[in-house]
Amino acid sequence: MSEGRRAALLWLVSAPIVLFSVGPLYYAFVTSVGHGAQALQPHLLPISWSLESYVAVFREQPFGWSIANSLLVAGAAVSVALLLGLIAAYALGRLQFRGRGLLLVSFLAISMFPQIAMLSGLFELIRALGLYNTRTGLTISYLVLTCPFSVWLLTTYMREVPREIEEAAIIDGASPWVIASRVFAPVMAPALVSTGLLAFVAAWNEFLFALTFTLTPDKRTVPVAIALMSGASAYELPWGQIMAASVIVSVPIVVLALVFQRWIVAGLTAGAVR
C-alpha cells in the first residue's frame, strides 16, 4: 500500500473517532459562549459570543471552592494511592509469600465492586471517625477507588523490571525501602505517571461519594456542584453555566494528558512488552 493510500485510510478511520471524542466538548464550548436556550437548539457555530456564563458560574455559587476541593482531594488520593501502590507492588511483584496470588486477586475484586455496594459501610466508617463533610473523609473514600486500581497496575509493571537492577542494589546494601523508592520509582516513572493520571481522572470525575459525604457548598467537588445547578424546569436550567462549568473542569485533564502524553504511552505499553 502506498504512503498516500495509507495516510488516507488513517484519516478515514481516525476522523470518526476524533469527531465522537471531541464533539461533546466542542458542543459544550459552543453552548457556553452563547445563551442557555441555545443548548436546546443544536448548532455548529455560536450564534452569539459572550463570556457571561463563565462569569456567572463563579458569581452565583462558590465554584472556585469546588475546583480547589476537587484538586486537593483528587491530588491527595492519587498521591497516597501511588505511594501505597508502589510499596504493595514491590511486595506482590518481587517477594515470595503464601497467599500472594489470593491477595492480588482480592485487589482486583475490590475494584470491580459497584460503588453503591460499598456506600453504606463506608458512610458508617467515615461518620464514626468524625470525618463527615470534610476533605479528609472524602479523600479516604476515594482511596477505595484508586488504591486497588493502582496496586494492580503497578504490580504488573513491577514484574517487568529486570531483577538484575534489584540484585545490584541489594549487593550495595540497599534496604527494601531504598530499593522501592530510589531504584524502582525512577525506573517505573512512566508507569507511575500513567497510573496516576488514570486514578486522578477517576477521582476528579467521581460523583456518588462526593454527593454522599459532603453537605455544605464549600466542601463540594465539581461534579456535585455542576449537578446541583438547577432551574424551575428543564427549559429553564442554566445550560450556559452548566456547559461553561463542564468546559472549565475538562481543562485540567486535557492539560495533564498533553503534558504527560509520552510518559502515558510508555507506561501503558510497558506492561505489554517484555
C-alpha positions in Angstrom: 0.0 0.0 0.0 1.4 3.4 -1.0 2.0 6.1 1.6 -0.8 8.3 0.2 -3.4 5.5 0.5 -2.1 4.6 3.9 -2.5 8.3 5.1 -6.0 8.5 3.5 -7.0 5.3 5.3 -5.6 6.6 8.6 -7.6 9.8 8.2 -10.7 7.9 7.2 -10.5 5.7 10.3 -9.4 8.4 12.8 -11.8 11.1 11.7 -15.0 9.5 13.2 -13.1 8.6 16.4 -11.9 12.2 16.8 -15.4 13.6 16.0 -17.0 11.3 18.5 -14.5 12.2 21.2 -14.2 15.9 20.7 -17.7 16.6 19.6 -19.3 16.7 23.1 -16.6 19.1 24.4 -16.9 21.3 21.3 -20.7 21.4 21.7 -20.3 22.4 25.4 -17.9 25.2 24.4 -20.3 26.5 21.7 -23.2 26.5 24.1 -21.1 28.1 26.9 -20.2 31.2 24.9 -23.9 31.8 23.9 -27.1 31.8 25.9 -28.6 28.9 27.8 -31.5 28.4 25.4 -29.1 27.6 22.6 -28.5 24.2 24.2 -31.9 23.1 23.1 -31.2 24.2 19.6 -28.3 22.2 18.1 -25.9 24.3 16.1 -22.3 24.0 14.8 -21.2 27.6 15.4 -22.0 30.0 18.2 -25.0 32.3 17.4 -23.5 34.9 19.7 -20.2 35.2 21.7 -20.3 36.0 25.3 -18.4 35.1 28.5 -21.4 35.8 30.7 -21.9 32.1 31.5 -18.3 31.7 32.7 -18.6 34.8 34.9 -22.0 33.6 36.3 -20.5 30.2 37.2 -18.2 31.8 39.8 -20.5 34.7 40.7 -23.7 32.7 41.6 -22.0 29.9 43.6 -18.6 29.1 45.2 -17.4 27.2 42.1 -13.8 28.2 42.8 -14.0 26.4 46.1 -15.4 23.3 44.2 -12.4 23.3 41.9 -10.0 23.7 44.8 -11.7 20.9 46.6 -11.5 18.6 43.6 -7.8 19.4 43.1 -6.9 18.8 46.8 -9.0 15.7 47.3 -8.1 14.0 43.9 -4.4 15.0 44.3 -4.2 13.7 47.9 -6.0 10.5 47.0 -3.7 9.8 44.0 -0.5 10.6 45.9 -1.4 8.2 48.7 -2.6 5.6 46.3 0.7 5.8 44.3 2.8 5.6 47.5 0.9 2.6 48.9 0.6 1.1 45.4 4.4 1.2 44.9 5.1 -0.4 48.2 2.4 -3.1 47.7 3.6 -3.7 44.1 7.1 -4.3 45.4 5.9 -6.9 47.8 3.5 -8.5 45.4 5.8 -8.4 42.4 9.1 -9.3 44.0 8.6 -11.1 47.3 7.5 -14.7 47.6 5.0 -15.4 50.4 1.9 -17.6 50.9 -1.3 -16.1 49.7 0.3 -13.6 47.3 -1.9 -14.6 44.4 -5.1 -14.5 46.5 -4.2 -11.0 47.8 -3.6 -9.7 44.3 -7.0 -11.2 43.1 -8.6 -9.5 46.1 -7.4 -6.1 45.0 -8.9 -6.8 41.6 -12.2 -8.0 43.1 -12.5 -4.8 45.2 -12.0 -2.6 42.2 -14.9 -4.5 40.5 -17.4 -3.8 43.3 -20.0 -1.2 42.4 -19.8 2.0 44.5 -23.3 1.7 45.7 -22.5 -1.6 47.4 -19.8 0.0 49.5 -21.6 3.2 50.2 -23.4 2.3 53.4 -20.5 0.7 55.1 -18.1 3.5 54.1 -20.6 6.1 55.3 -20.7 4.5 58.8 -17.0 4.4 58.9 -16.5 8.0 57.9 -19.2 9.1 60.3 -17.7 7.1 63.2 -14.3 8.7 62.5 -15.9 12.2 62.6 -14.9 12.9 59.1 -18.3 13.6 57.5 -18.4 16.7 55.4 -14.6 17.0 55.4 -12.0 16.8 52.7 -10.1 14.2 54.7 -13.2 11.9 54.8 -13.7 12.3 51.0 -10.0 11.5 50.4 -10.3 8.3 52.4 -13.4 7.3 50.4 -11.6 7.9 47.1 -8.7 5.6 48.2 -11.2 2.8 47.9 -11.4 3.6 44.2 -7.7 4.5 43.5 -5.7 2.1 45.7 -6.8 -1.3 44.3 -6.5 0.0 40.7 -3.0 1.4 41.4 -1.8 -1.7 43.1 -2.9 -4.0 40.3 -1.3 -1.9 37.5 1.9 -1.2 39.3 2.3 -4.8 40.2 2.1 -5.7 36.6 4.8 -3.1 35.7 6.9 -4.2 38.6 7.2 -7.7 37.3 8.7 -6.4 34.0 11.6 -4.6 35.7 14.8 -6.7 35.3 15.8 -8.4 38.5 19.5 -7.5 37.9 18.7 -3.9 39.0 17.3 -5.1 42.3 20.2 -7.6 42.8 22.7 -4.8 42.2 21.0 -2.6 44.8 21.0 -5.5 47.4 24.7 -6.1 46.8 25.3 -2.4 47.6 23.4 -2.8 50.9 20.2 -1.0 50.0 17.2 -1.7 52.2 13.8 -2.7 50.7 12.5 0.9 51.2 15.5 2.3 49.4 15.1 -0.2 46.6 11.4 0.7 46.2 11.8 4.5 46.5 15.2 5.1 44.8 15.6 2.2 42.4 12.1 1.1 41.2 10.4 4.5 41.4 12.7 6.2 38.8 12.6 3.2 36.6 8.8 3.0 36.8 8.3 6.7 36.3 6.2 6.2 33.1 4.1 3.6 34.8 3.6 5.9 37.8 2.5 8.8 35.6 0.0 6.7 33.5 -1.4 5.1 36.6 -1.6 8.4 38.5 -3.3 10.1 35.6 -5.9 7.4 35.3 -6.5 7.4 39.0 -6.7 11.2 39.0 -9.4 11.1 36.3 -11.4 8.6 38.3 -11.2 10.8 41.5 -11.8 14.0 39.6 -15.0 12.7 38.0 -16.3 10.8 41.0 -19.9 11.8 41.9 -21.6 9.3 44.3 -19.1 9.5 47.2 -18.8 13.3 46.8 -22.5 13.7 46.9 -23.0 11.4 49.9 -20.0 12.5 52.1 -20.3 16.3 51.7 -23.0 18.6 52.8 -22.1 22.3 52.5 -21.2 24.1 49.3 -17.6 24.9 50.5 -16.8 21.2 50.7 -18.4 20.0 47.4 -16.4 18.9 44.4 -17.0 20.0 40.8 -19.3 17.1 39.7 -21.6 17.7 42.6 -21.5 21.5 42.1 -22.5 21.1 38.4 -25.2 18.6 39.2 -26.8 20.9 41.7 -27.2 23.8 39.2 -30.9 23.9 39.0 -33.9 25.7 37.4 -37.6 25.6 37.5 -37.8 23.2 34.6 -35.5 21.5 32.0 -36.1 24.5 29.7 -35.1 26.9 32.5 -31.9 25.2 33.6 -28.8 27.4 33.3 -27.5 25.4 30.4 -24.9 28.1 29.6 -23.4 27.9 33.1 -23.6 24.1 33.1 -21.7 23.9 29.8 -19.2 26.6 30.9 -18.5 24.6 34.1 -18.1 21.4 32.1 -15.5 23.1 29.9 -13.7 24.6 32.9 -13.4 21.2 34.7 -12.2 19.5 31.5 -9.2 21.8 31.0 -7.0 20.2 33.8 -7.5 16.7 32.4 -6.7 17.8 28.9 -3.6 19.7 30.0 -2.3 16.8 32.0 -2.8 14.4 29.1 -1.0 16.7 26.7 1.9 17.4 29.1 2.5 13.7 30.0 1.5 12.2 26.7 4.8 10.4 26.0 5.0 9.1 29.5 1.4 7.9 29.4 2.0 5.9 26.2 5.3 4.5 27.6 3.6 3.5 30.8 0.6 1.8 29.2 2.8 -0.2 26.8 5.5 -1.1 29.5 3.4 -4.0 30.9 2.6 -5.4 27.5 6.2 -5.8 26.1 8.9 -7.9 27.6 
